[in-house]
């Protein structure tokens, strides 16, 4: 029934991860549907997840790490498709800022993703084919509801911390709003309380690139044994530019030529930055599903916490006992510091406990994934201080 997943351009491992992930799996039956913001239900539901460290006796040391747009549950273990180290191994692990000698870390693939949680690449039990566009649209609150179902199934009442960057930071904020009594500390990094019109515009360019690819086939490409590789690669290239900064791009690439002494007067990759972006696009299509890209970017676009609270963000956090640490980066123009300050002001207005760190770097939005010592020190200090208060 699912043999088509192993026939597309050598990407069989990526396709099989949608149904049978190389991680732990939590399954919910027809009697436990995920209720979506759209009013629709998903049942049965599957969530792919990983855990690291040990849960303590009173189940009070759990940290939920939420991944960004193209991330997954393999936060601190090798990715089964690419073989590369986990996307936040600089932060999560024994003796690291999120110390797995001390904390029990959970990371799940978001609903709508393609690494084991129910998404458009998953097999629809009613048809035996991939859901494709038959899957209802997903929102950030929907992702968080699914994570709450997972946390419930693991027998954890309160999370010591929910942490994540970018789209992961959106999930952190949503957790703090939707389940304030279940979040002792919140660590949203390089994120904001809603998606800006500029960010929506960049996402729309990517989605249109995918849908314009003749191999997209109105979302039915997996069932037809093809893949919109070119469109997805272009979407990735456009998005990747937004993750960097002008200063960082200039420092890393400048106008340096790629394997040549002079321009070739053609449309091959004359410049190093062109070659770099093409490489990013080509490697991305081996590990990510194009329809998932449509769904997850749309979820980010719809995110707007204040919209449900009379347009006033402070109302969303009113009465919250959660301790917050908000982190931004000076060169991040995708989620600039002003977005983080908006959250900080709202938390102050609501009377919540909040600290704020702006880190100077030329690495842009992706700085939260890179070797940033100030970020590491900030995370370690925040968690240590909160742990002293929690277990005094």
N, C-alpha and C positions, 0 to 999 in steps of 0.2 A: 504493500500500500504506500509506503514512504520511500520506495527505492529511488524516486526522482531526486531525492535530497543528496544522492551520491553521484550525480552525473553532470554537474554544472562546473565546467572549467577547473576541475581539481579542487573545488571548494566543498567537497563532501563533508568534511569535518565540521565546517561552519554550519552547514545545513542540518546535520544530525544534532547539533547542540540545541536546536530549537525544541526538539521533542525529548531527547535523551541526553541531557547535559552532563558534562564531566564535573559534577558538583552534587551537593545534596539537593534533594527535591522535596517540597512540601506540596501535597495534593489535597484539594478541597472538592467534595462531591457536589452533586446536584442540589443537596440540601443545605449547602453553604455557599451561596452565590456571592460574587463581588458586585455590589450595587454601585453603579456608575453615576456621575453627575448628569449624564444624558438621560437618565431614567431607565436605561437598559441594564441587563444583568449579564455577567459572564459566569457560566457554570457548565462543566467542571472548570476548575481553575488550578493552574500549576505555577509554583514559584521555585525557581532555581536560586540556591543561596550557598554561601560558604560561612564557616565559623572558624575562629582562631582563639586560642587560649581556653581557659576553663571557667565555667560559671560557678560562682561561689555558693556557699550553702544557702544563703538567704536570697539568692538570685538578684543581687543589687548592683552587680558590677558589669552589666551588659552595656556595650556601646554599639549603636547602629550607625554604620557608615553608609551614606547614600551616594551613589555614583552619578557622574555627569552624563551628558548627552550620549556619547559613544562608549561609555564605560560598561562595566558588568560587575558580577559578583566576585571576580577574582582580584580582590583588592590587594592581597598580600601573598598570592601564589601564582605560579606560572599560568599564563593563558593557554588553554588547551588547543586553540586554533593556531595562534602565532608562535607559541613557545616562549614568548617574552615574559619577563617578570611582571608581577602584579602592578597595577597602575598607581598604587600608593605605597609601595614597599619602603619608600623613604620615611614614611610616617607610621605605618602599622607593622608591628612585629616585636619580638623580645627586646626590651631595653630601648625601644624607639618612643617617639612622643606619645603615640597611642600604644602603650606597653602591654603586649599580650601576656606578659608574666603577671600582670596585675588585673587586666580587663578581659572580658569575654566579648569578642568582636563579631558582629553579624553584618554581612553585606549580601543583599539580594539583588538579582536582576530585576529591573522595573517591569511591571506589566506593560506590554506593548513592545518590549525588547525582543532580542533574538538569541538569548543564551540560556534558555531553559524556563523562563517565565512565559505565560501565555501571551502570544503576540501574533502578528499577521503571518509569520512564517510557521507557526505551530499548526499541527493537523487539527482541523475542525472535525470533532467526532461525528457530526451529523452528515458530513460529506466524504470523509476520508481524504480530503485534499487540504492544502494550506488555507487558512482563513482568508488571506489576502485582505481586500477591502471589506469583506463581510464582517470583520471584527469591528465592534463599535469603537468610536473615538475614545481616547483615554485622556484624562487630565492629571495634573500633579496631585490634586486631592484623591483621585482614584488610585494612583500609585501608592500614596500613603495609606489609604484604607487597606490595600493588599498587604503592605508591610505590617500593619497593625494585626491583621489576621495571622501572619507568620509569627509575630512576637507573641501573640496569644497562644498559638499552638506550641510554642517553645516554653510556655509556662512562666513568662516574664511579665510582671505587673507594671513595673516602672523601669525605664531605661536610664542608666546613669548619664548617658550623653547621646545625642543624635548629632552627627557631624557630616559635612560634605561641602563640596565646592561647585559653583556654577549651577547647573540643574540640580545637583545634589544639595546645594544650599537652599534652593527653592523648597525641596522636600523637607529640609530641616525646619524652615520657617513654617511650613504647613503643619508639620508635626506639633510644633509649639503652639499653634493656634487651635488645631483640631483636638489635640490630646494634652493639654497643658499639665494635667495631673500626672501624666505618664512620662514626662521629660524633665529630669532633674537639671540637666544643663544642655544648652544648645550652642553649636559651633558652626554658624553659616559663613562660608568663605567665598569671596568673589562672586557675589550674587545680588539680588534685589527683590523687592516685594512684588514686582510685576515686570513683564517683558516690555521693553520700549518699542516704539514704532520702527526705529532703525533696526533693532534685532529681528522683529517680525519681517522686515523687508529682506534682510539677508537670508532668513529661513525660506522665504517664498522663492527667492532665486534658486536655492538648492532644490526645493521641491519641484519647481518647474523644469529644472535640468533633468531630474529623474523621470518625470512624467512625459517629457518630450523625447526621451530615448525610445526608439521603435521597439526595443525588446522589453519595455515595461508591460505592454499588453494589458493595459487597464488594471494593473495589479495582479494579473494571473500568471506572471512569468515563471514561478516555481512549478506550478502544475503543468506548464507547457514546456518545461525543460530548458529555459533560457534565463537570462539575467540582464538587467539594465546597467551593465558595468560602467559604460561611458558616462551616463547621466549621474550615477552615484559618485563616480570619481570626481566629476566636475563640482558636484555639491560639496564634497569633502574639501576640495581645493579652495573653493570660495569661503567656506566656514573656517578653514585653518588660518587664513589670513587674519580673521577677526580675533584669533586666539593670541596673536603676537602683537608687538608694537612696532612703530616706525623705527624707533631707536634700536630695538632688538634686531629687526631685519637688517638694518644698515650695518650694525656691528658684526652680524653673522655672515652676511652675504655681500653687502654693498652692491656694486655693479660688476662684480667679478664674473668672468666668463667661465663656462663649464667645459673643461677638457679641450680648450682651443685658445689660440693667440689673438684671434680677431673674429668679428661677427661673420656669420656664414651667408648673410643676405637671403635668409629663408625663414621657415617657421619651425625648425627644430629648436631644441632648448639651448639657445645661445648662452643664457645667463644661469648662474648657479641657483638662483631663487626659482627659476622656471623648472629646472630639473628636480629640485627639492619638492615643489608642489606636485609635480607629476608623480613622483615616488609616493608621496602621501596619499594621493588619490588611488593609485594602483594597489597599494598594500591594504588600504581600507576596504576595498570591495571584496577581499578574501575573507574578511571576518565579520562583516556587518550586512544585514538585510536591508534592501532598499525601501521596502514598505515600512519597516520599523523606523527608518529615518524619517519618513513622512509623519508617522504617528507621534514619535517622541518630540520632534520639532513643533508639531501642532500643540502638544501638551504644554510646552514652554510658552508658546504664543498666547494661550488662553489664561495663563497664570496671572492673577491680579487679586491679592489678598483683600485689599481695601474695598473691592467691589461688593463684597458680601457684608460689609460693615458700614453702610451708609457713605462710602467713599472716604472714611476716616480711618487710617491705618492704626492709630492708637487704640481704637475700639476693639480691634482684633486681639490685642494683648492685654486688655484690661483685666486686672486681678491675677495676672500670671505670677506664679512663684518660681518659674524657671529662671536659672542663671544663664545669661547670654554672653558670648564673646563674639563680636563681629569683626571680620578681617577683610581688608581690601588692599589693593596694590596700586601704586601711583600711576603706572603705565597701562592699566587695564581700561581700555575704551569700550569694551563690550559691556562690562558692568562697572562703570567708573565709581570712584569713591563716593560721589554724591548719592548714589543709590544706597550704599551702606549707611551713610549719614542719615538718610531718610528713615531707615529702620531704627537707627540709634535714637533719633528724636522721638519717634513714635513710642519706643520702649520707655524712654524717660518720661514722656507724657502720661503713660499708663502706670507709672510707678514701678516698673520692673527693674530687676538688677541687670545692669549691662556694662560691659567694658568694650572698648573699641581700639583696634590696632590698624594703622595704615602703614604698609611696608613699602619702602622705597626700592624699586627695581625697574629695569628696562625690559623685563621678560614678558610683560603684558598679562593677559588673562590666564595663560597657561602656567603662570608662576606658581600656582598652588600645587601643581604636579611636579615641580622641579626642586632642585636642591636649594632651598631658601632657609638658611639658618635662623633668621628672625622668625619665620613662620614656625619652624620646629620648636624654638624656645617659647613662643607664645602659646602653642598648643600644650606643650608640656607643663608650662606654668599654670595655665588655666585649669587643666585637669587635676594637677596636684593640689591646687588651692581648693577646688571643689571637693576633691576626695577628703581633704582634711576637714571640711565642713560636714560632709556627708557621714563620715565614720569617726567623728570626734568622740 
